[in-house]
Amino acid sequence: MMNFTFHWFTASDEEHTWQEQKEEGFENTDTDITVEKLKIENDTLKQELQKSEDARLAIEEEMEENKADMFQEMQLRIQDCETLQYELQTLETERVRLSLIEETLAEIIALLRELRKLKMSRRSLGKIVMDTIDICHSGDRDIDPEHDVRNFINCLHKQLVHCDILQQAFAARQALEQSRMEPCTETQEEEPVAYGIDRETVC
């Protein structure tokens, strides 16, 4: 009777021990699963972080390339603007030069009309033109279209302005106008009549 009782208690202890080991086994299994999940999640986060870093580096590299392209494009635009500005200045200079030539030619035509009214002979007029050519273009050098044309026009204008017949006509006209002004009580200073503007010329 006593031996049976002791055996019963021994079996009960073994069953209790087995139950505890089973529970510990479950706890260890749960812990292992949790650790494994954490490792997987950690690896996933690392991969996502690496992808994000790679994407950031790619974006920065693309931005640097775009920045370099934009800077180069801006430099080209600046050069284009400088070229256009230079061309505009050249065109403005040419416009002023042609405008002066046009004004001088208009004055030469007015002087020639005045000489025609004064009955100046064609021979005398031709001599003025030939003398102007000799003054402006002496020697056998090649003709410079821009410089020689401008120089010839200015010299011809000066020759016509200082022509004797025109000077005599101007003097006679001024004397006539002065005589008409003498009876007046209030006299005004006579302004000289000018048919042209003297320009500095290289002759």
Residue pairs with C-beta under 8 A, 6 or more apart in sequence:
97 150
100 199
101 149
101 150
101 153
103 197
104 153
104 154
104 157
104 199
105 153
107 157
107 195
107 196
107 197
108 153
108 156
108 157
108 160
108 196
110 195
110 196
111 157
111 160
111 161
111 163
111 166
111 195
111 196
112 125
112 160
114 166
114 169
114 195
115 125
115 160
115 163
115 165
115 166
118 165
118 166
118 169
120 163
120 165
124 165
128 156
128 159
128 160
128 163
129 156
131 159
132 152
132 155
132 156
132 159
133 152
135 155
135 203
136 148
136 151
136 152
136 155
136 203
137 143
137 148
137 152
151 201
151 202
151 203
154 199
154 200
154 201
154 203
155 201
155 203
157 196
157 198
157 199
158 198
158 199
158 201
158 203
160 166
160 196
161 195
161 196
161 198
166 195
170 192
170 193
170 195
173 193
174 190
174 192
174 193
177 190
178 190
181 187
181 188
181 190
